[in-house]
Amino acid sequence: MLKVVLLPDSAAARRMSGTWINRLANQSPNQAHISLVPRSDASGEPCYTVSVRAPLNNKQGAGEICSQFATGGGREAAGGINGMPESELERLIEIATTRYSSQ
């Protein structure tokens, strides 16, 4: 299972996105979570800062998912993407859904 949360484009959301996704993970330990915070890249194009948390009951795959994107990486339980273009959102959700659908 996967839950995707879109946070607002605000300084507060950027500061608390990690805390928020950790709270969601603790509330639903069998579910993977992705948080998205909209922003603009250096050229002004829309993109997202992404946080991925594997299910707490199976801490695997988050870093692997994020590593498939240019600015992504992380550990098994938690990963992130610094600036994912909006055009990659569908691919991210597809990869994560496939990875966590059997859990």
N, C-alpha and C positions, 0 to 999 in steps of 0.2 A: 504494500500500500504506500501511496505517496500523497503528501499534502503540499501544495504550493501556495505561498502567501506573498501577495504584492503589497509592499509597504509604500507609504507616500514618499514623494521626492522632497525630503526635508532633512535638515541637519540632525534633528532628533531621531529620525528613522535610521540614518547612517550610524549614529552613535549606539543605538540600542538593538540593531538587527541581530547581532550575535547573542545577546541576552534573550531576545524574544524567541529565536529559533531553538535555543537550549531549553527554554520553558516549554515550548510545544513538544519537544522531544521527550521531556520528562513526563508530560501529561499523557502522551501516547507512545509508549516505548516499543510497540510493535510496528510503528509507522516511520517511514523516511520523511524528511522535511526539506523543503527548499524555500528560502526567502529571497525575494528580489527587491532591490532598491533602485529605482530609476535614477539616472544621471546622464550627463553628456561626456563624451570622450574628449580628448585634446582638440579634435577638429570640430567639436560642437555637435557631432552625431549622437543620437540617443543610444544609450546602452544601459546595462544593469550591473550592479555589484551583486554577486550571488553568494549565498551561503548554503551549503548542503550538509545535512546531518543524516547519517545512516541510522536505522532503527537501533535504539539502545540495547535491545535484546539480540542484535546481530550486527555488531559494529564493523561492517565491511563495505567497501566500495565507494565511499564518498570521494576520496582522493583520486581514485581511478576515473570516476565520472568527470570530475573537474579537470583532470589532466588532458582530457580530450578537446579542451578549448585553449586558445592561444595564451591567455593570462591566468590559467587555472592550475590548481594543484592542491595538495593537502595530505592528510593522513587517512587511514582506513575509516575512522569514525566521523571525521569532519573535514570538509574541504571548502574551497571558495574559488570564485572567478572574479578578478579585479574589474574587468571591463568587457562584458559579453555584449556584442551587438544585438539589438532587438531581433534581427533576422535569425539569430541562433536559438531563440527561446523555444520554439517548437522542437528542435533537435534535442535540447537539454531535457525537456520533459519526456520525450520519447525514450531517450537513453536511460533516464532514471526510472521511468515506469517499467521498462523492460527489465532492468536490474532488480527492482524490488517487487515485481508483480508476484513472484513465487513465495514471498515471505508473509 
